Amino acid sequence: GLCANLLLQSLSAADALALAPSLTRIHLRSGERLGLAANGETLVYFPETLIACLGTTGDVRFEVGMVGRGGAIGCVALLGGAQGRYTARAQLGGGSVLAIGFERLSRICATRATMMESLVRFSLLFSVQMAGTLVYNAHDTLEIRLSRWLLMFHDRMDGDELVITHDSLGSLLNTRRASVTDALHILEGDLVLRCTRGRVRIRDREALEARAAHAYGPAERSYHAAIGPFGKSRVAAIRST
């Protein structure tokens, strides 16, 4: 196997072999921004243990999506999309990613249509997740949105314990820390979660999925159908229908 990244694992053996020599493993700390190479080159990242949240640039940052071991950050530029609209930051405890220069990746994709297809397919799937975030932010309760983000983290990590503060969750959900604390207390009281200082442990995954309601599942089902098995859902509905 090439690595712990599911998108890279889904490539054909020939595509994986063509890409492998150009990938460099780097480690990022929590809160660190996924930026350019030292020489100013634009990079594309394939997370392994890292989970990153993508947010808008500008005076007020709005988080629009999350990428972990299932995907890539920066490959939207292969479609001619602007890289500069969103920035990605490492979450939880940080972790490892495989990085490649965008120009190098473009050259490889130019000779490998199947690889290009895979990366474009993921970019389209990620746009489904982003669109969902915008809709749920506009229409849904904090409990639904918080449950969704916790499930998305859970899908992209090992184990059941998130190393994250109420402050960080407040920033991700663009809401007051106190509101997040109240919502977590309700979920903890119902034995869905266990919260300790700077940590949130998921105790009852199915109950958390029920709290997230319609906001969790569409993007995950799309990924399952287009790329492969993903996440920790024990609910059969996540299987592609």
LONURO-137953 format. One record per residue (C-alpha): residue number from 1; residue in one letter; x, y, z. Coordinates in steps of 0.05 Angstrom, whole numbers, plus 5000, padded with zeros to 4 digits. Example, Ala and Ser with C-alpha at 12.3 -4.5 7.8 and 13.67 -1.06 7.14 Angstrom:
2
 seq type east north   up
   1    a 5246  4910 5156
   2    s 5273  4979 5143
END
This chain:
241
 seq type east north   up
   1    g 5000  5000 5000
   2    l 5022  5070 4984
   3    c 5000  5103 5049
   4    a 4941  5113 5096
   5    n 4905  5160 5048
   6    l 4842  5127 5021
   7    l 4839  5169 4958
   8    l 4910  5148 4939
   9    q 4893  5076 4957
  10    s 4836  5079 4908
  11    l 4883  5094 4849
  12    s 4903  5039 4801
  13    a 4970  5006 4816
  14    a 5002  5041 4755
  15    d 4977  5110 4776
  16    a 5000  5099 4848
  17    l 5068  5078 4823
  18    a 5074  5140 4779
  19    l 5056  5186 4836
  20    a 5095  5154 4894
  21    p 5165  5182 4880
  22    s 5139  5254 4879
  23    l 5104  5251 4947
  24    t 5138  5278 5010
  25    r 5112  5261 5079
  26    i 5109  5321 5126
  27    h 5081  5331 5196
  28    l 5039  5390 5217
  29    r 5021  5414 5286
  30    s 4951  5431 5309
  31    g 4930  5500 5285
  32    e 4984  5502 5231
  33    r 4963  5527 5163
  34    l 4973  5483 5101
  35    g 5010  5532 5057
  36    l 5061  5537 5002
  37    a 5129  5502 4998
  38    a 5190  5541 5022
  39    n 5204  5561 4950
  40    g 5134  5590 4942
  41    e 5108  5531 4902
  42    t 5035  5513 4910
  43    l 5026  5445 4943
  44    v 4972  5392 4941
  45    y 4963  5352 5005
  46    f 4939  5281 5016
  47    p 4925  5274 5091
  48    e 4943  5209 5127
  49    t 4932  5221 5201
  50    l 4920  5296 5193
  51    i 4851  5326 5194
  52    a 4845  5396 5165
  53    c 4787  5444 5163
  54    l 4779  5491 5104
  55    g 4753  5561 5115
  56    t 4743  5625 5077
  57    t 4797  5677 5075
  58    g 4781  5748 5096
  59    d 4765  5787 5159
  60    v 4717  5734 5186
  61    r 4734  5661 5175
  62    f 4677  5613 5161
  63    e 4693  5539 5161
  64    v 4664  5505 5099
  65    g 4690  5434 5102
  66    m 4736  5381 5129
  67    v 4787  5336 5095
  68    g 4824  5277 5126
  69    r 4850  5210 5103
  70    g 4794  5204 5052
  71    g 4815  5261 5007
  72    a 4862  5316 4983
  73    i 4871  5390 4993
  74    g 4887  5434 4934
  75    c 4869  5389 4876
  76    v 4810  5435 4858
  77    a 4863  5476 4821
  78    l 4867  5419 4770
  79    l 4798  5443 4749
  80    g 4823  5514 4742
  81    g 4792  5532 4810
  82    a 4823  5587 4852
  83    q 4866  5562 4909
  84    g 4866  5627 4946
  85    r 4792  5628 4966
  86    y 4801  5579 5023
  87    t 4856  5563 5073
  88    a 4865  5497 5109
  89    r 4886  5490 5181
  90    a 4908  5427 5219
  91    q 4859  5405 5273
  92    l 4859  5361 5334
  93    g 4931  5341 5349
  94    g 4959  5353 5279
  95    g 4986  5295 5239
  96    s 5020  5272 5175
  97    v 5005  5289 5102
  98    l 5036  5270 5036
  99    a 5052  5333 4995
 100    i 5067  5344 4922
 101    g 5079  5407 4881
 102    f 5018  5427 4841
 103    e 5058  5434 4775
 104    r 5087  5365 4784
 105    l 5019  5335 4798
 106    s 4990  5371 4737
 107    r 5044  5341 4692
 108    i 5031  5271 4719
 109    c 4956  5279 4709
 110    a 4966  5304 4638
 111    t 4992  5235 4619
 112    r 4945  5196 4665
 113    a 4872  5208 4651
 114    t 4849  5158 4704
 115    m 4888  5195 4759
 116    m 4860  5261 4736
 117    e 4790  5230 4738
 118    s 4800  5206 4810
 119    l 4823  5274 4835
 120    v 4768  5312 4798
 121    r 4716  5262 4826
 122    f 4740  5277 4897
 123    s 4737  5353 4884
 124    l 4665  5346 4862
 125    l 4649  5303 4924
 126    f 4681  5356 4969
 127    s 4637  5409 4937
 128    v 4576  5367 4961
 129    q 4603  5370 5032
 130    m 4616  5446 5026
 131    a 4546  5459 4998
 132    g 4517  5420 5056
 133    t 4556  5461 5107
 134    l 4528  5525 5078
 135    v 4456  5499 5078
 136    y 4460  5471 5149
 137    n 4493  5535 5176
 138    a 4434  5574 5149
 139    h 4377  5529 5171
 140    d 4396  5480 5226
 141    t 4403  5482 5302
 142    l 4471  5483 5335
 143    e 4460  5413 5362
 144    i 4450  5385 5291
 145    r 4511  5423 5265
 146    l 4555  5404 5324
 147    s 4535  5331 5318
 148    r 4553  5331 5244
 149    w 4622  5361 5256
 150    l 4637  5312 5312
 151    l 4617  5254 5266
 152    m 4660  5281 5210
 153    f 4720  5284 5257
 154    h 4705  5214 5283
 155    d 4703  5186 5212
 156    r 4773  5213 5197
 157    m 4810  5192 5260
 158    d 4830  5129 5299
 159    g 4794  5117 5365
 160    d 4736  5154 5396
 161    e 4769  5213 5432
 162    l 4776  5281 5400
 163    v 4830  5327 5428
 164    i 4791  5392 5419
 165    t 4769  5451 5463
 166    h 4700  5482 5467
 167    d 4733  5546 5441
 168    s 4758  5510 5378
 169    l 4689  5479 5366
 170    g 4658  5548 5374
 171    s 4706  5575 5321
 172    l 4691  5518 5273
 173    l 4616  5528 5281
 174    n 4621  5604 5282
 175    t 4584  5608 5348
 176    r 4598  5627 5421
 177    r 4638  5580 5464
 178    a 4582  5582 5517
 179    s 4531  5557 5466
 180    v 4577  5499 5447
 181    t 4586  5482 5521
 182    d 4510  5481 5531
 183    a 4500  5435 5470
 184    l 4556  5388 5493
 185    h 4525  5385 5563
 186    i 4459  5362 5533
 187    l 4493  5308 5492
 188    e 4534  5287 5552
 189    g 4472  5284 5596
 190    d 4441  5236 5545
 191    l 4504  5193 5548
 192    v 4521  5207 5475
 193    l 4588  5239 5492
 194    r 4636  5244 5550
 195    c 4670  5312 5557
 196    t 4733  5325 5598
 197    r 4780  5384 5594
 198    g 4802  5393 5521
 199    r 4773  5326 5501
 200    v 4708  5299 5474
 201    r 4697  5223 5474
 202    i 4642  5194 5429
 203    r 4605  5142 5470
 204    d 4544  5127 5427
 205    r 4557  5136 5352
 206    e 4487  5116 5330
 207    a 4455  5165 5378
 208    l 4501  5220 5352
 209    e 4481  5204 5280
 210    a 4408  5209 5302
 211    r 4422  5279 5331
 212    a 4456  5301 5266
 213    a 4393  5279 5228
 214    h 4393  5297 5154
 215    a 4458  5337 5160
 216    y 4501  5275 5164
 217    g 4501  5221 5109
 218    p 4492  5252 5040
 219    a 4566  5270 5029
 220    e 4588  5204 5061
 221    r 4542  5162 5017
 222    s 4568  5199 4955
 223    y 4639  5183 4975
 224    h 4623  5110 4988
 225    a 4590  5103 4920
 226    a 4644  5141 4881
 227    i 4710  5122 4916
 228    g 4700  5068 4969
 229    p 4682  5051 5041
 230    f 4692  5109 5089
 231    g 4682  5127 5161
 232    k 4654  5092 5222
 233    s 4580  5092 5212
 234    r 4546  5030 5238
 235    v 4481  5050 5207
 236    a 4465  5011 5143
 237    a 4436  5074 5111
 238    i 4506  5100 5099
 239    r 4516  5043 5050
 240    s 4504  5069 4980
 241    t 4432  5061 4959
END
